[in-house]
Amino acid sequence: IENIETVLDEARMSRRALEKRFNAALGRSPAATLRLIRVQQAHRLLLETTMSIEQVARRVGYERREVMSRAFRAEIGFSPSEIR
């Protein structure tokens, strides 16, 4: 999933309708769910590959390592460097 717009295109519904459904079903916004998926993918790549943290960040959809690091701290309480 590249971004929320991709989800909106596939779901064929308004942003607000998508947000309501995500919150009802998952208790999270679409953006928070996308962030969690990216962090989970990055976590796996950090453990299972020798890719650099920058490479992992780009692979899962972050433009910069720092943005991924903030997402890691928010979701799991650790930085990518601590996982590695």
C-alpha positions, -999 to +999 in steps of 0.1 A: +000+000+000+016+032-011-006+057+006-042+064+017-052+077-017-044+042-031-068+027-006-094+054-014-092+046-051-096+008-044-124+012-019-143+038-040-155+058-010-149+091+005-120+097+029-145+103+058-164+071+051-131+051+050-120+067+083-153+058+100-151+022+088-115+018+099-122+033+133-153+011+138-135-021+127-099-016+140-101+013+164-074+031+143-074+055+114-064+044+080-032+065+083-024+049+117-030+014+102-007+022+073+020+033+097+016+001+117+019-020+086+050-002+074+066-005+109+058-042+109+073-047+075+104-027+084+108-046+116+109-079+097+134-065+072+157-053+099+157-087+115+159-108+084+181-089+060+213-070+060+197-039+043+207-006+057+182+013+078+179+038+050+172+011+024+146-004+047+129+029+051+127+035+014+115-001+008+085+002+031+075+037+019+094+063+040+113+089+022+137+094+051+151+073+079+141+099+105+104+096+096+106+058+100+124+062+133+096+084+147+070+059+135+089+031+152+090+049+185+053+057+183+043+021+174+067-001+193+087+021+216+121+013+200+141+029+172+152+009+142+188+010+154+177-006+187+160-034+167+190-040+146 
